[in-house]
């Protein structure tokens, strides 16, 4: 029999692909232009987050990083042809810091440390997308960010107890998506005033 935490974890995992359907459609229709380096960073780190959470004993909340990483892979592949960014100074700095974080994690081989570094490095990709979303809000699909944030919130609830290690990643996912949502809305408001 399923308990409430299993249901919340499962719902978290189901919402992610539903949210990515309009995003992928908008990429193919050339309405959405993903920030390439953000999605590359998220792809690598999503896998690390999944395996480090698995090593720390997560179960119900694993749906989010597992399915999200698969969806991020699809978006990254599409961003190669239909995305933007990749060669600016801030892109190179973010990618370099991400690689440095991965090296530090590889040297420590500690799952909790890996998770903290993953969230830090992942946030570098989020900063790039927040900036792009504010500057070019029409280049993003708002519903995807809303549903991904909701999935993060459900994954937080799926943990079922106060366990900082297990709450770090889904809390970050919720907050990062919230930041992009705010950037899109503020960017649209700014453009409407012009």
C-alpha positions in Angstrom: 0.0 0.0 0.0 1.2 3.5 -0.8 1.7 6.1 1.8 1.3 9.9 1.4 5.1 10.4 1.0 5.3 7.8 -1.8 2.3 9.5 -3.6 3.9 13.0 -3.2 7.2 11.7 -4.6 5.5 10.0 -7.5 3.5 13.2 -8.3 6.7 15.2 -8.2 8.2 12.8 -10.8 5.0 12.9 -13.0 4.7 16.7 -13.0 8.2 17.2 -14.4 7.7 15.6 -17.8 4.3 17.2 -18.1 5.9 20.6 -17.6 8.6 19.9 -20.1 6.2 19.0 -22.9 5.3 22.6 -23.7 8.9 23.7 -23.2 10.1 21.1 -25.8 7.3 22.1 -28.1 8.2 25.8 -27.8 11.9 25.0 -28.6 10.9 23.1 -31.7 8.6 25.9 -32.7 11.5 28.3 -32.0 9.6 30.3 -29.4 11.8 29.2 -26.5 15.6 29.5 -26.6 17.2 27.6 -23.7 20.5 29.0 -22.3 22.9 26.2 -23.4 25.4 26.4 -20.6 22.6 26.4 -17.9 21.2 23.2 -19.4 24.6 21.5 -19.7 25.4 22.3 -16.1 22.0 21.1 -15.0 22.4 17.8 -17.0 25.7 16.9 -15.4 24.6 18.0 -11.9 21.2 16.4 -12.1 22.9 13.0 -12.5 25.2 13.7 -9.5 22.2 14.9 -7.4 20.4 11.7 -8.2 23.2 9.4 -7.2 24.3 11.4 -4.1 20.7 11.4 -2.8 20.4 7.7 -3.5 23.7 7.2 -1.5 22.2 9.2 1.4 19.1 7.1 1.6 16.5 9.0 -0.4 13.7 7.0 -1.9 10.3 8.8 -2.3 12.0 12.1 -3.4 14.2 10.4 -6.0 11.5 10.7 -8.7 12.3 14.4 -9.1 16.1 14.2 -9.9 15.7 11.0 -12.0 13.0 12.2 -14.3 14.2 15.8 -14.3 17.6 14.7 -15.5 16.1 12.8 -18.4 14.0 15.9 -19.4 17.1 18.2 -19.0 19.0 15.8 -21.4 16.4 16.3 -24.0 16.3 20.1 -23.6 20.1 20.3 -23.7 20.3 18.3 -27.0 17.6 20.6 -28.5 19.5 23.7 -27.2 22.6 22.8 -29.2 20.7 23.9 -32.4 17.9 26.1 -31.0 19.4 27.6 -27.9 21.4 30.7 -27.0 24.6 31.5 -25.0 27.7 29.4 -24.6 30.6 31.7 -25.4 30.1 34.8 -23.3 32.3 35.6 -20.3 29.7 34.7 -17.8 29.0 31.4 -19.6 32.7 30.5 -19.5 33.0 31.5 -15.8 30.0 29.5 -14.8 31.1 26.5 -16.7 34.6 26.7 -15.2 33.3 27.0 -11.7 31.0 24.0 -12.4 34.0 22.0 -13.5 36.0 23.1 -10.5 33.1 22.0 -8.2 33.0 18.6 -9.9 36.7 18.1 -9.4 36.4 19.0 -5.7 33.6 16.5 -5.4 35.6 13.8 -7.2 38.5 14.3 -4.8 36.3 14.1 -1.6 34.0 11.2 -2.6 31.6 12.3 0.1 27.9 12.1 -0.9 26.7 15.0 1.3 29.6 17.2 0.2 28.8 16.2 -3.4 25.2 17.3 -2.9 26.2 20.7 -1.5 28.6 21.3 -4.3 26.0 20.2 -6.8 23.5 22.7 -5.5 26.1 25.4 -5.5 27.3 24.7 -9.0 23.8 24.1 -10.3 22.9 27.6 -9.0 25.5 29.0 -11.4 23.4 27.6 -14.3 20.3 29.1 -12.6 21.8 32.5 -12.4 22.5 32.4 -16.2 18.8 31.5 -16.8 17.5 34.0 -14.4 19.4 36.8 -16.2 18.3 35.6 -19.6 14.7 35.2 -18.5 14.6 38.8 -17.2 16.4 40.2 -20.3 14.4 38.1 -22.8 11.2 36.8 -21.0 9.6 35.9 -24.3 12.3 33.3 -24.9 11.1 31.2 -22.0 8.0 29.0 -21.4 6.6 30.0 -18.0 4.4 27.0 -17.4 7.5 24.7 -17.4 9.2 26.6 -14.7 5.9 26.8 -12.6 5.4 23.0 -12.9 9.1 22.2 -12.2 8.9 24.4 -9.1 5.7 22.6 -8.0 7.5 19.3 -8.5 10.3 20.6 -6.2 7.7 21.5 -3.6 6.1 18.1 -3.8 9.5 16.4 -3.5 10.2 18.5 -0.3 6.9 17.2 1.1 7.8 13.6 0.0 10.8 13.5 2.2 8.4 13.2 5.1 10.7 14.4 7.9 13.2 17.1 8.8 16.3 15.7 7.2 18.5 18.5 5.9 20.5 16.2 3.6 17.4 14.9 1.9 15.7 18.4 1.8 18.6 20.3 0.2 18.1 19.3 -3.4 14.3 19.6 -3.7 14.3 22.9 -1.8 16.9 24.2 -4.2 14.9 23.1 -7.2 11.8 24.9 -5.8 13.7 28.1 -5.1 15.6 28.1 -8.4 12.4 27.7 -10.4 10.8 30.4 -8.3 13.7 32.7 -9.2 13.2 32.1 -12.9 9.5 32.6 -12.6 10.0 35.9 -10.9 12.6 36.9 -13.6 10.2 36.1 -16.4 7.3 38.0 -14.8 9.5 41.0 -14.0 11.0 40.9 -17.5 7.5 40.9 -19.1 6.5 43.8 -16.9 9.6 45.7 -17.8 8.9 45.2 -21.5 5.3 46.2 -21.1 6.4 49.6 -19.8 8.6 50.3 -22.8 
